[in-house]
């Protein structure tokens, strides 16, 4: 594939290649000079926090309901005051 070099040294990466390598606007590209040419390598992007949601779900025995969460919260809250009341 040919790409034109513009006056500031900018090169447009064709859409097919951007999609294949998941390159988005603002991403960084490592440019490596080699004996036979130039290599462009997309910098690995950290995963957004949204992608981490639920990663431990396979380790949970049962899914907690709102009722379960409220019960645990109340128990923990009242447990912390037991020594102060008695």
Phi, psi and omega per residue, in radians:
X1 nan 2.386 3.088
X2 -1.721 2.521 3.066
X3 -2.375 2.510 -3.133
X4 -1.493 2.448 3.051
X5 -1.673 2.191 -3.122
X6 -1.566 3.054 -2.965
X7 -1.064 -0.393 3.115
X8 -1.741 0.258 -3.137
X9 1.441 0.168 -3.110
X10 -1.374 2.483 3.095
X11 -2.241 2.390 3.096
X12 -1.562 2.193 3.060
X13 -1.469 2.160 -3.102
X14 -0.983 2.582 -3.068
X15 -0.978 -0.714 -3.134
X16 -1.040 -0.706 3.141
X17 -1.262 -0.699 3.103
X18 -1.056 -0.743 3.134
X19 -1.160 -0.770 -3.110
X20 -1.045 -0.694 -3.085
X21 -1.803 0.205 3.088
X22 0.918 0.843 3.120
X23 -1.642 2.165 -3.125
X24 -1.981 2.847 3.090
X25 -1.025 2.290 -3.129
X26 1.640 -0.235 3.089
X27 -1.156 2.765 3.119
X28 -1.799 2.530 -3.131
X29 -2.160 2.243 3.025
X30 -1.409 2.291 3.118
X31 -1.919 2.089 -3.074
X32 -2.068 2.143 3.085
X33 -1.484 2.237 3.103
X34 -2.138 2.944 -3.105
X35 -1.028 -0.650 -3.062
X36 -1.796 0.095 3.124
X37 2.818 -2.799 -3.095
X38 -2.063 2.407 3.112
X39 -2.002 2.313 3.069
X40 -1.903 2.145 -3.130
X41 -2.180 2.068 3.102
X42 -1.084 2.384 3.077
X43 -1.256 2.369 3.122
X44 -1.168 2.262 -3.114
X45 -1.632 2.418 3.043
X46 -1.125 2.576 -3.137
X47 -1.243 2.362 3.053
X48 -1.076 2.664 -3.098
X49 -1.009 -0.518 -3.139
X50 -1.083 -0.557 -3.135
X51 -1.236 -0.277 -3.127
X52 -1.548 -0.190 -3.103
X53 -1.063 2.227 3.058
X54 1.433 0.177 -3.077
X55 -1.181 -0.354 3.136
X56 -1.754 0.093 -3.056
X57 -1.066 -0.515 -3.141
X58 -1.224 -0.249 3.140
X59 -1.637 -0.144 -3.121
X60 -1.512 2.299 -3.092
X61 -1.257 -0.786 3.086
X62 -2.451 2.618 -3.124
X63 -1.339 2.251 -3.117
X64 -1.321 2.376 3.064
X65 -1.605 2.968 3.073
X66 -1.028 -0.661 3.123
X67 -1.088 -0.770 3.110
X68 -1.052 -0.791 -3.103
X69 -1.124 -0.752 3.107
X70 -1.083 -0.752 3.140
X71 -1.078 -0.817 3.136
X72 -1.094 -0.732 3.141
X73 -1.105 -0.812 3.127
X74 -1.097 -0.775 3.139
X75 -1.059 -0.779 -3.136
X76 -1.144 -0.706 -3.125
X77 -1.130 -0.844 -3.116
X78 -1.221 -0.572 3.113
X79 -1.082 -0.647 -3.103
X80 -1.203 -0.374 -3.121
X81 -1.750 -0.088 -3.098
X82 -0.964 -0.818 -3.109
X83 -1.137 -0.577 -3.123
X84 -1.301 -0.563 -3.083
X85 -1.393 -0.702 -3.050
X86 -1.719 nan nan
